[in-house]
Amino acid sequence: MIVSRRKGVASERLKMAAAADIGVADQVKEEGWEGVTTQDVGLVVRNMVKRGEEVLMKRNDHDDSLKNSK
């Protein structure tokens, strides 16, 4: 189980999207998360963190552009 500080548990959709990015989504569907190696789970987490950072950067860029337009 991948835990988030805010909502308790990362959404299954987010986890599966990250698993697809690293190529283990089919394995997760067939065997569940228990069948995925610790290394691959780490890669899924890393992917999710990267996605979160990208969202925050886009949000900050958007906020900055709103401030500059005033």
mmCIF file of the N, C-alpha and C atoms, coordinates in Angstrom:
data_MODEL
# 
_entry.id   MODEL 
# 
loop_
_atom_site.group_PDB 
_atom_site.id 
_atom_site.type_symbol 
_atom_site.label_atom_id 
_atom_site.label_alt_id 
_atom_site.label_comp_id 
_atom_site.label_asym_id 
_atom_site.label_entity_id 
_atom_site.label_seq_id 
_atom_site.pdbx_PDB_ins_code 
_atom_site.Cartn_x 
_atom_site.Cartn_y 
_atom_site.Cartn_z 
_atom_site.occupancy 
_atom_site.B_iso_or_equiv 
_atom_site.pdbx_formal_charge 
_atom_site.auth_seq_id 
_atom_site.auth_comp_id 
_atom_site.auth_asym_id 
_atom_site.auth_atom_id 
_atom_site.pdbx_PDB_model_num 
ATOM 1   N N  . MET A 1 1  ? 0.848  -1.174  0.000   1.00 0.00 ? 1  MET A N  1 
ATOM 2   C CA . MET A 1 1  ? 0.000  0.000   0.000   1.00 0.00 ? 1  MET A CA 1 
ATOM 3   C C  . MET A 1 1  ? 0.895  1.238   0.000   1.00 0.00 ? 1  MET A C  1 
ATOM 4   N N  . ILE A 1 2  ? 0.587  2.192   -0.849  1.00 0.00 ? 2  ILE A N  1 
ATOM 5   C CA . ILE A 1 2  ? 1.340  3.424   -0.938  1.00 0.00 ? 2  ILE A CA 1 
ATOM 6   C C  . ILE A 1 2  ? 0.548  4.498   -0.211  1.00 0.00 ? 2  ILE A C  1 
ATOM 7   N N  . VAL A 1 3  ? 1.167  5.104   0.807   1.00 0.00 ? 3  VAL A N  1 
ATOM 8   C CA . VAL A 1 3  ? 0.461  6.035   1.676   1.00 0.00 ? 3  VAL A CA 1 
ATOM 9   C C  . VAL A 1 3  ? 0.844  7.471   1.341   1.00 0.00 ? 3  VAL A C  1 
ATOM 10  N N  . SER A 1 4  ? -0.142 8.337   1.335   1.00 0.00 ? 4  SER A N  1 
ATOM 11  C CA . SER A 1 4  ? 0.056  9.766   1.125   1.00 0.00 ? 4  SER A CA 1 
ATOM 12  C C  . SER A 1 4  ? -0.161 10.474  2.453   1.00 0.00 ? 4  SER A C  1 
ATOM 13  N N  . ARG A 1 5  ? 0.546  11.546  2.681   1.00 0.00 ? 5  ARG A N  1 
ATOM 14  C CA . ARG A 1 5  ? 0.391  12.279  3.939   1.00 0.00 ? 5  ARG A CA 1 
ATOM 15  C C  . ARG A 1 5  ? -0.955 12.976  4.043   1.00 0.00 ? 5  ARG A C  1 
ATOM 16  N N  . ARG A 1 6  ? -1.508 13.405  2.924   1.00 0.00 ? 6  ARG A N  1 
ATOM 17  C CA . ARG A 1 6  ? -2.748 14.189  2.974   1.00 0.00 ? 6  ARG A CA 1 
ATOM 18  C C  . ARG A 1 6  ? -4.001 13.340  3.030   1.00 0.00 ? 6  ARG A C  1 
ATOM 19  N N  . LYS A 1 7  ? -4.171 12.439  2.104   1.00 0.00 ? 7  LYS A N  1 
ATOM 20  C CA . LYS A 1 7  ? -5.440 11.734  1.989   1.00 0.00 ? 7  LYS A CA 1 
ATOM 21  C C  . LYS A 1 7  ? -5.387 10.324  2.560   1.00 0.00 ? 7  LYS A C  1 
ATOM 22  N N  . GLY A 1 8  ? -4.250 9.880   3.032   1.00 0.00 ? 8  GLY A N  1 
ATOM 23  C CA . GLY A 1 8  ? -4.156 8.551   3.608   1.00 0.00 ? 8  GLY A CA 1 
ATOM 24  C C  . GLY A 1 8  ? -3.621 7.531   2.630   1.00 0.00 ? 8  GLY A C  1 
ATOM 25  N N  . VAL A 1 9  ? -4.265 7.371   1.490   1.00 0.00 ? 9  VAL A N  1 
ATOM 26  C CA . VAL A 1 9  ? -3.828 6.375   0.519   1.00 0.00 ? 9  VAL A CA 1 
ATOM 27  C C  . VAL A 1 9  ? -3.902 6.993   -0.877  1.00 0.00 ? 9  VAL A C  1 
ATOM 28  N N  . ALA A 1 10 ? -2.839 6.784   -1.659  1.00 0.00 ? 10 ALA A N  1 
ATOM 29  C CA . ALA A 1 10 ? -2.848 7.287   -3.038  1.00 0.00 ? 10 ALA A CA 1 
ATOM 30  C C  . ALA A 1 10 ? -3.958 6.585   -3.808  1.00 0.00 ? 10 ALA A C  1 
ATOM 31  N N  . SER A 1 11 ? -4.575 7.297   -4.740  1.00 0.00 ? 11 SER A N  1 
ATOM 32  C CA . SER A 1 11 ? -5.669 6.702   -5.495  1.00 0.00 ? 11 SER A CA 1 
ATOM 33  C C  . SER A 1 11 ? -5.166 5.542   -6.339  1.00 0.00 ? 11 SER A C  1 
ATOM 34  N N  . GLU A 1 12 ? -6.013 4.587   -6.500  1.00 0.00 ? 12 GLU A N  1 
ATOM 35  C CA . GLU A 1 12 ? -5.645 3.407   -7.309  1.00 0.00 ? 12 GLU A CA 1 
ATOM 36  C C  . GLU A 1 12 ? -5.361 3.823   -8.749  1.00 0.00 ? 12 GLU A C  1 
ATOM 37  N N  . ARG A 1 13 ? -6.095 4.807   -9.231  1.00 0.00 ? 13 ARG A N  1 
ATOM 38  C CA . ARG A 1 13 ? -5.880 5.277   -10.603 1.00 0.00 ? 13 ARG A CA 1 
ATOM 39  C C  . ARG A 1 13 ? -4.478 5.868   -10.769 1.00 0.00 ? 13 ARG A C  1 
ATOM 40  N N  . LEU A 1 14 ? -4.035 6.657   -9.801  1.00 0.00 ? 14 LEU A N  1 
ATOM 41  C CA . LEU A 1 14 ? -2.696 7.241   -9.842  1.00 0.00 ? 14 LEU A CA 1 
ATOM 42  C C  . LEU A 1 14 ? -1.628 6.155   -9.761  1.00 0.00 ? 14 LEU A C  1 
ATOM 43  N N  . LYS A 1 15 ? -1.827 5.198   -8.866  1.00 0.00 ? 15 LYS A N  1 
ATOM 44  C CA . LYS A 1 15 ? -0.850 4.108   -8.745  1.00 0.00 ? 15 LYS A CA 1 
ATOM 45  C C  . LYS A 1 15 ? -0.765 3.300   -10.029 1.00 0.00 ? 15 LYS A C  1 
ATOM 46  N N  . MET A 1 16 ? -1.898 3.014   -10.638 1.00 0.00 ? 16 MET A N  1 
ATOM 47  C CA . MET A 1 16 ? -1.898 2.216   -11.870 1.00 0.00 ? 16 MET A CA 1 
ATOM 48  C C  . MET A 1 16 ? -1.287 2.990   -13.034 1.00 0.00 ? 16 MET A C  1 
ATOM 49  N N  . ALA A 1 17 ? -1.512 4.293   -13.081 1.00 0.00 ? 17 ALA A N  1 
ATOM 50  C CA . ALA A 1 17 ? -0.897 5.108   -14.133 1.00 0.00 ? 17 ALA A CA 1 
ATOM 51  C C  . ALA A 1 17 ? 0.627  5.089   -13.993 1.00 0.00 ? 17 ALA A C  1 
ATOM 52  N N  . ALA A 1 18 ? 1.104  5.209   -12.764 1.00 0.00 ? 18 ALA A N  1 
ATOM 53  C CA . ALA A 1 18 ? 2.548  5.155   -12.524 1.00 0.00 ? 18 ALA A CA 1 
ATOM 54  C C  . ALA A 1 18 ? 3.093  3.759   -12.831 1.00 0.00 ? 18 ALA A C  1 
ATOM 55  N N  . ALA A 1 19 ? 2.330  2.723   -12.480 1.00 0.00 ? 19 ALA A N  1 
ATOM 56  C CA . ALA A 1 19 ? 2.748  1.345   -12.777 1.00 0.00 ? 19 ALA A CA 1 
ATOM 57  C C  . ALA A 1 19 ? 2.822  1.129   -14.284 1.00 0.00 ? 19 ALA A C  1 
ATOM 58  N N  . ALA A 1 20 ? 1.887  1.707   -15.020 1.00 0.00 ? 20 ALA A N  1 
ATOM 59  C CA . ALA A 1 20 ? 1.911  1.597   -16.479 1.00 0.00 ? 20 ALA A CA 1 
ATOM 60  C C  . ALA A 1 20 ? 3.138  2.291   -17.046 1.00 0.00 ? 20 ALA A C  1 
ATOM 61  N N  . ASP A 1 21 ? 3.491  3.436   -16.478 1.00 0.00 ? 21 ASP A N  1 
ATOM 62  C CA . ASP A 1 21 ? 4.663  4.177   -16.946 1.00 0.00 ? 21 ASP A CA 1 
ATOM 63  C C  . ASP A 1 21 ? 5.948  3.358   -16.834 1.00 0.00 ? 21 ASP A C  1 
ATOM 64  N N  . ILE A 1 22 ? 6.046  2.544   -15.782 1.00 0.00 ? 22 ILE A N  1 
ATOM 65  C CA . ILE A 1 22 ? 7.277  1.760   -15.622 1.00 0.00 ? 22 ILE A CA 1 
ATOM 66  C C  . ILE A 1 22 ? 7.132  0.330   -16.128 1.00 0.00 ? 22 ILE A C  1 
ATOM 67  N N  . GLY A 1 23 ? 5.949  -0.021  -16.631 1.00 0.00 ? 23 GLY A N  1 
ATOM 68  C CA . GLY A 1 23 ? 5.763  -1.315  -17.276 1.00 0.00 ? 23 GLY A CA 1 
ATOM 69  C C  . GLY A 1 23 ? 5.361  -2.477  -16.382 1.00 0.00 ? 23 GLY A C  1 
ATOM 70  N N  . VAL A 1 24 ? 4.764  -2.192  -15.230 1.00 0.00 ? 24 VAL A N  1 
ATOM 71  C CA . VAL A 1 24 ? 4.353  -3.285  -14.347 1.00 0.00 ? 24 VAL A CA 1 
ATOM 72  C C  . VAL A 1 24 ? 2.841  -3.338  -14.113 1.00 0.00 ? 24 VAL A C  1 
ATOM 73  N N  . ALA A 1 25 ? 2.077  -2.574  -14.882 1.00 0.00 ? 25 ALA A N  1 
ATOM 74  C CA . ALA A 1 25 ? 0.623  -2.527  -14.676 1.00 0.00 ? 25 ALA A CA 1 
ATOM 75  C C  . ALA A 1 25 ? -0.021 -3.901  -14.887 1.00 0.00 ? 25 ALA A C  1 
ATOM 76  N N  . ASP A 1 26 ? 0.391  -4.617  -15.922 1.00 0.00 ? 26 ASP A N  1 
ATOM 77  C CA . ASP A 1 26 ? -0.176 -5.944  -16.162 1.00 0.00 ? 26 ASP A CA 1 
ATOM 78  C C  . ASP A 1 26 ? 0.118  -6.888  -15.011 1.00 0.00 ? 26 ASP A C  1 
ATOM 79  N N  . GLN A 1 27 ? 1.321  -6.802  -14.481 1.00 0.00 ? 27 GLN A N  1 
ATOM 80  C CA . GLN A 1 27 ? 1.691  -7.645  -13.342 1.00 0.00 ? 27 GLN A CA 1 
ATOM 81  C C  . GLN A 1 27 ? 0.829  -7.318  -12.128 1.00 0.00 ? 27 GLN A C  1 
ATOM 82  N N  . VAL A 1 28 ? 0.580  -6.037  -11.898 1.00 0.00 ? 28 VAL A N  1 
ATOM 83  C CA . VAL A 1 28 ? -0.262 -5.625  -10.774 1.00 0.00 ? 28 VAL A CA 1 
ATOM 84  C C  . VAL A 1 28 ? -1.674 -6.160  -10.967 1.00 0.00 ? 28 VAL A C  1 
ATOM 85  N N  . LYS A 1 29 ? -2.199 -6.072  -12.191 1.00 0.00 ? 29 LYS A N  1 
ATOM 86  C CA . LYS A 1 29 ? -3.552 -6.565  -12.468 1.00 0.00 ? 29 LYS A CA 1 
ATOM 87  C C  . LYS A 1 29 ? -3.654 -8.068  -12.246 1.00 0.00 ? 29 LYS A C  1 
ATOM 88  N N  . GLU A 1 30 ? -2.609 -8.806  -12.614 1.00 0.00 ? 30 GLU A N  1 
ATOM 89  C CA . GLU A 1 30 ? -2.634 -10.268 -12.491 1.00 0.00 ? 30 GLU A CA 1 
ATOM 90  C C  . GLU A 1 30 ? -2.347 -10.759 -11.076 1.00 0.00 ? 30 GLU A C  1 
ATOM 91  N N  . GLU A 1 31 ? -1.369 -10.134 -10.412 1.00 0.00 ? 31 GLU A N  1 
ATOM 92  C CA . GLU A 1 31 ? -0.883 -10.648 -9.128  1.00 0.00 ? 31 GLU A CA 1 
ATOM 93  C C  . GLU A 1 31 ? -1.168 -9.738  -7.942  1.00 0.00 ? 31 GLU A C  1 
ATOM 94  N N  . GLY A 1 32 ? -1.630 -8.540  -8.213  1.00 0.00 ? 32 GLY A N  1 
ATOM 95  C CA . GLY A 1 32 ? -1.789 -7.568  -7.138  1.00 0.00 ? 32 GLY A CA 1 
ATOM 96  C C  . GLY A 1 32 ? -0.453 -6.943  -6.791  1.00 0.00 ? 32 GLY A C  1 
ATOM 97  N N  . TRP A 1 33 ? -0.471 -5.969  -5.896  1.00 0.00 ? 33 TRP A N  1 
ATOM 98  C CA . TRP A 1 33 ? 0.766  -5.285  -5.521  1.00 0.00 ? 33 TRP A CA 1 
ATOM 99  C C  . TRP A 1 33 ? 1.745  -6.209  -4.818  1.00 0.00 ? 33 TRP A C  1 
ATOM 100 N N  . GLU A 1 34 ? 1.242  -7.290  -4.234  1.00 0.00 ? 34 GLU A N  1 
ATOM 101 C CA . GLU A 1 34 ? 2.124  -8.240  -3.541  1.00 0.00 ? 34 GLU A CA 1 
ATOM 102 C C  . GLU A 1 34 ? 3.084  -8.914  -4.510  1.00 0.00 ? 34 GLU A C  1 
ATOM 103 N N  . GLY A 1 35 ? 2.712  -9.000  -5.789  1.00 0.00 ? 35 GLY A N  1 
ATOM 104 C CA . GLY A 1 35 ? 3.542  -9.662  -6.782  1.00 0.00 ? 35 GLY A CA 1 
ATOM 105 C C  . GLY A 1 35 ? 4.591  -8.769  -7.409  1.00 0.00 ? 35 GLY A C  1 
ATOM 106 N N  . VAL A 1 36 ? 4.622  -7.501  -7.027  1.00 0.00 ? 36 VAL A N  1 
ATOM 107 C CA . VAL A 1 36 ? 5.567  -6.546  -7.597  1.00 0.00 ? 36 VAL A CA 1 
ATOM 108 C C  . VAL A 1 36 ? 6.783  -6.450  -6.674  1.00 0.00 ? 36 VAL A C  1 
ATOM 109 N N  . THR A 1 37 ? 7.971  -6.407  -7.280  1.00 0.00 ? 37 THR A N  1 
ATOM 110 C CA . THR A 1 37 ? 9.189  -6.333  -6.468  1.00 0.00 ? 37 THR A CA 1 
ATOM 111 C C  . THR A 1 37 ? 9.264  -5.005  -5.726  1.00 0.00 ? 37 THR A C  1 
ATOM 112 N N  . THR A 1 38 ? 10.012 -5.012  -4.649  1.00 0.00 ? 38 THR A N  1 
ATOM 113 C CA . THR A 1 38 ? 10.230 -3.792  -3.879  1.00 0.00 ? 38 THR A CA 1 
ATOM 114 C C  . THR A 1 38 ? 10.870 -2.725  -4.748  1.00 0.00 ? 38 THR A C  1 
ATOM 115 N N  . GLN A 1 39 ? 11.777 -3.128  -5.600  1.00 0.00 ? 39 GLN A N  1 
ATOM 116 C CA . GLN A 1 39 ? 12.434 -2.183  -6.494  1.00 0.00 ? 39 GLN A CA 1 
ATOM 117 C C  . GLN A 1 39 ? 11.411 -1.516  -7.420  1.00 0.00 ? 39 GLN A C  1 
ATOM 118 N N  . ASP A 1 40 ? 10.506 -2.312  -7.989  1.00 0.00 ? 40 ASP A N  1 
ATOM 119 C CA . ASP A 1 40 ? 9.498  -1.746  -8.880  1.00 0.00 ? 40 ASP A CA 1 
ATOM 120 C C  . ASP A 1 40 ? 8.508  -0.854  -8.139  1.00 0.00 ? 40 ASP A C  1 
ATOM 121 N N  . VAL A 1 41 ? 8.156  -1.224  -6.916  1.00 0.00 ? 41 VAL A N  1 
ATOM 122 C CA . VAL A 1 41 ? 7.280  -0.359  -6.113  1.00 0.00 ? 41 VAL A CA 1 
ATOM 123 C C  . VAL A 1 41 ? 7.979  0.972   -5.859  1.00 0.00 ? 41 VAL A C  1 
ATOM 124 N N  . GLY A 1 42 ? 9.273  0.913   -5.599  1.00 0.00 ? 42 GLY A N  1 
ATOM 125 C CA . GLY A 1 42 ? 10.050 2.149   -5.425  1.00 0.00 ? 42 GLY A CA 1 
ATOM 126 C C  . GLY A 1 42 ? 10.013 3.016   -6.664  1.00 0.00 ? 42 GLY A C  1 
ATOM 127 N N  . LEU A 1 43 ? 10.096 2.382   -7.840  1.00 0.00 ? 43 LEU A N  1 
ATOM 128 C CA . LEU A 1 43 ? 10.020 3.127   -9.091  1.00 0.00 ? 43 LEU A CA 1 
ATOM 129 C C  . LEU A 1 43 ? 8.634  3.745   -9.288  1.00 0.00 ? 43 LEU A C  1 
ATOM 130 N N  . VAL A 1 44 ? 7.594  3.024   -8.860  1.00 0.00 ? 44 VAL A N  1 
ATOM 131 C CA . VAL A 1 44 ? 6.232  3.558   -8.937  1.00 0.00 ? 44 VAL A CA 1 
ATOM 132 C C  . VAL A 1 44 ? 6.126  4.792   -8.045  1.00 0.00 ? 44 VAL A C  1 
ATOM 133 N N  . VAL A 1 45 ? 6.643  4.695   -6.835  1.00 0.00 ? 45 VAL A N  1 
ATOM 134 C CA . VAL A 1 45 ? 6.595  5.830   -5.908  1.00 0.00 ? 45 VAL A CA 1 
ATOM 135 C C  . VAL A 1 45 ? 7.370  7.006   -6.489  1.00 0.00 ? 45 VAL A C  1 
ATOM 136 N N  . ARG A 1 46 ? 8.556  6.738   -7.020  1.00 0.00 ? 46 ARG A N  1 
ATOM 137 C CA . ARG A 1 46 ? 9.361  7.800   -7.620  1.00 0.00 ? 46 ARG A CA 1 
ATOM 138 C C  . ARG A 1 46 ? 8.591  8.486   -8.755  1.00 0.00 ? 46 ARG A C  1 
ATOM 139 N N  . ASN A 1 47 ? 7.905  7.686   -9.560  1.00 0.00 ? 47 ASN A N  1 
ATOM 140 C CA . ASN A 1 47 ? 7.115  8.217   -10.662 1.00 0.00 ? 47 ASN A CA 1 
ATOM 141 C C  . ASN A 1 47 ? 5.985  9.102   -10.137 1.00 0.00 ? 47 ASN A C  1 
ATOM 142 N N  . MET A 1 48 ? 5.326  8.652   -9.069  1.00 0.00 ? 48 MET A N  1 
ATOM 143 C CA . MET A 1 48 ? 4.235  9.433   -8.484  1.00 0.00 ? 48 MET A CA 1 
ATOM 144 C C  . MET A 1 48 ? 4.751  10.756  -7.914  1.00 0.00 ? 48 MET A C  1 
ATOM 145 N N  . VAL A 1 49 ? 5.909  10.727  -7.282  1.00 0.00 ? 49 VAL A N  1 
ATOM 146 C CA . VAL A 1 49 ? 6.506  11.956  -6.744  1.00 0.00 ? 49 VAL A CA 1 
ATOM 147 C C  . VAL A 1 49 ? 6.828  12.914  -7.886  1.00 0.00 ? 49 VAL A C  1 
ATOM 148 N N  . LYS A 1 50 ? 7.397  12.374  -8.962  1.00 0.00 ? 50 LYS A N  1 
ATOM 149 C CA . LYS A 1 50 ? 7.719  13.203  -10.129 1.00 0.00 ? 50 LYS A CA 1 
ATOM 150 C C  . LYS A 1 50 ? 6.464  13.859  -10.689 1.00 0.00 ? 50 LYS A C  1 
ATOM 151 N N  . ARG A 1 51 ? 5.379  13.080  -10.804 1.00 0.00 ? 51 ARG A N  1 
ATOM 152 C CA . ARG A 1 51 ? 4.112  13.632  -11.293 1.00 0.00 ? 51 ARG A CA 1 
ATOM 153 C C  . ARG A 1 51 ? 3.618  14.750  -10.374 1.00 0.00 ? 51 ARG A C  1 
ATOM 154 N N  . GLY A 1 52 ? 3.714  14.537  -9.072  1.00 0.00 ? 52 GLY A N  1 
ATOM 155 C CA . GLY A 1 52 ? 3.285  15.546  -8.108  1.00 0.00 ? 52 GLY A CA 1 
ATOM 156 C C  . GLY A 1 52 ? 4.102  16.816  -8.209  1.00 0.00 ? 52 GLY A C  1 
ATOM 157 N N  . GLU A 1 53 ? 5.417  16.662  -8.371  1.00 0.00 ? 53 GLU A N  1 
ATOM 158 C CA . GLU A 1 53 ? 6.282  17.828  -8.521  1.00 0.00 ? 53 GLU A CA 1 
ATOM 159 C C  . GLU A 1 53 ? 5.921  18.608  -9.779  1.00 0.00 ? 53 GLU A C  1 
ATOM 160 N N  . GLU A 1 54 ? 5.631  17.890  -10.874 1.00 0.00 ? 54 GLU A N  1 
ATOM 161 C CA . GLU A 1 54 ? 5.262  18.555  -12.120 1.00 0.00 ? 54 GLU A CA 1 
ATOM 162 C C  . GLU A 1 54 ? 3.961  19.335  -11.968 1.00 0.00 ? 54 GLU A C  1 
ATOM 163 N N  . VAL A 1 55 ? 3.006  18.760  -11.254 1.00 0.00 ? 55 VAL A N  1 
ATOM 164 C CA . VAL A 1 55 ? 1.730  19.458  -11.013 1.00 0.00 ? 55 VAL A CA 1 
ATOM 165 C C  . VAL A 1 55 ? 1.977  20.724  -10.202 1.00 0.00 ? 55 VAL A C  1 
ATOM 166 N N  . LEU A 1 56 ? 2.803  20.615  -9.176  1.00 0.00 ? 56 LEU A N  1 
ATOM 167 C CA . LEU A 1 56 ? 3.088  21.785  -8.343  1.00 0.00 ? 56 LEU A CA 1 
ATOM 168 C C  . LEU A 1 56 ? 3.822  22.869  -9.132  1.00 0.00 ? 56 LEU A C  1 
ATOM 169 N N  . MET A 1 57 ? 4.763  22.469  -9.984  1.00 0.00 ? 57 MET A N  1 
ATOM 170 C CA . MET A 1 57 ? 5.484  23.458  -10.796 1.00 0.00 ? 57 MET A CA 1 
ATOM 171 C C  . MET A 1 57 ? 4.530  24.168  -11.753 1.00 0.00 ? 57 MET A C  1 
ATOM 172 N N  . LYS A 1 58 ? 3.624  23.409  -12.380 1.00 0.00 ? 58 LYS A N  1 
ATOM 173 C CA . LYS A 1 58 ? 2.650  24.020  -13.283 1.00 0.00 ? 58 LYS A CA 1 
ATOM 174 C C  . LYS A 1 58 ? 1.740  24.976  -12.519 1.00 0.00 ? 58 LYS A C  1 
ATOM 175 N N  . ARG A 1 59 ? 1.333  24.561  -11.323 1.00 0.00 ? 59 ARG A N  1 
ATOM 176 C CA . ARG A 1 59 ? 0.461  25.407  -10.505 1.00 0.00 ? 59 ARG A CA 1 
ATOM 177 C C  . ARG A 1 59 ? 1.188  26.694  -10.120 1.00 0.00 ? 59 ARG A C  1 
ATOM 178 N N  . ASN A 1 60 ? 2.459  26.565  -9.732  1.00 0.00 ? 60 ASN A N  1 
ATOM 179 C CA . ASN A 1 60 ? 3.235  27.749  -9.370  1.00 0.00 ? 60 ASN A CA 1 
ATOM 180 C C  . ASN A 1 60 ? 3.432  28.664  -10.567 1.00 0.00 ? 60 ASN A C  1 
ATOM 181 N N  . ASP A 1 61 ? 3.715  28.087  -11.743 1.00 0.00 ? 61 ASP A N  1 
ATOM 182 C CA . ASP A 1 61 ? 3.863  28.898  -12.956 1.00 0.00 ? 61 ASP A CA 1 
ATOM 183 C C  . ASP A 1 61 ? 2.564  29.625  -13.265 1.00 0.00 ? 61 ASP A C  1 
ATOM 184 N N  . HIS A 1 62 ? 1.456  28.932  -13.108 1.00 0.00 ? 62 HIS A N  1 
ATOM 185 C CA . HIS A 1 62 ? 0.145  29.547  -13.365 1.00 0.00 ? 62 HIS A CA 1 
ATOM 186 C C  . HIS A 1 62 ? -0.111 30.680  -12.377 1.00 0.00 ? 62 HIS A C  1 
ATOM 187 N N  . ASP A 1 63 ? 0.172  30.424  -11.098 1.00 0.00 ? 63 ASP A N  1 
ATOM 188 C CA . ASP A 1 63 ? -0.025 31.458  -10.080 1.00 0.00 ? 63 ASP A CA 1 
ATOM 189 C C  . ASP A 1 63 ? 0.856  32.671  -10.352 1.00 0.00 ? 63 ASP A C  1 
ATOM 190 N N  . ASP A 1 64 ? 2.108  32.430  -10.774 1.00 0.00 ? 64 ASP A N  1 
ATOM 191 C CA . ASP A 1 64 ? 3.023  33.529  -11.075 1.00 0.00 ? 64 ASP A CA 1 
ATOM 192 C C  . ASP A 1 64 ? 2.516  34.347  -12.260 1.00 0.00 ? 64 ASP A C  1 
ATOM 193 N N  . SER A 1 65 ? 1.980  33.682  -13.271 1.00 0.00 ? 65 SER A N  1 
ATOM 194 C CA . SER A 1 65 ? 1.481  34.415  -14.436 1.00 0.00 ? 65 SER A CA 1 
ATOM 195 C C  . SER A 1 65 ? 0.261  35.252  -14.055 1.00 0.00 ? 65 SER A C  1 
ATOM 196 N N  . LEU A 1 66 ? -0.556 34.761  -13.125 1.00 0.00 ? 66 LEU A N  1 
ATOM 197 C CA . LEU A 1 66 ? -1.698 35.565  -12.676 1.00 0.00 ? 66 LEU A CA 1 
ATOM 198 C C  . LEU A 1 66 ? -1.232 36.806  -11.910 1.00 0.00 ? 66 LEU A C  1 
ATOM 199 N N  . LYS A 1 67 ? -0.197 36.639  -11.100 1.00 0.00 ? 67 LYS A N  1 
ATOM 200 C CA . LYS A 1 67 ? 0.336  37.780  -10.327 1.00 0.00 ? 67 LYS A CA 1 
ATOM 201 C C  . LYS A 1 67 ? 0.925  38.829  -11.262 1.00 0.00 ? 67 LYS A C  1 
ATOM 202 N N  . ASN A 1 68 ? 1.606  38.351  -12.296 1.00 0.00 ? 68 ASN A N  1 
ATOM 203 C CA . ASN A 1 68 ? 2.266  39.273  -13.229 1.00 0.00 ? 68 ASN A CA 1 
ATOM 204 C C  . ASN A 1 68 ? 1.284  39.992  -14.142 1.00 0.00 ? 68 ASN A C  1 
ATOM 205 N N  . SER A 1 69 ? 0.092  39.441  -14.306 1.00 0.00 ? 69 SER A N  1 
ATOM 206 C CA . SER A 1 69 ? -0.884 40.066  -15.203 1.00 0.00 ? 69 SER A CA 1 
ATOM 207 C C  . SER A 1 69 ? -1.673 41.169  -14.510 1.00 0.00 ? 69 SER A C  1 
ATOM 208 N N  . LYS A 1 70 ? -1.525 41.285  -13.212 1.00 0.00 ? 70 LYS A N  1 
ATOM 209 C CA . LYS A 1 70 ? -2.268 42.312  -12.467 1.00 0.00 ? 70 LYS A CA 1 
ATOM 210 C C  . LYS A 1 70 ? -1.573 43.645  -12.512 1.00 0.00 ? 70 LYS A C  1 
# 
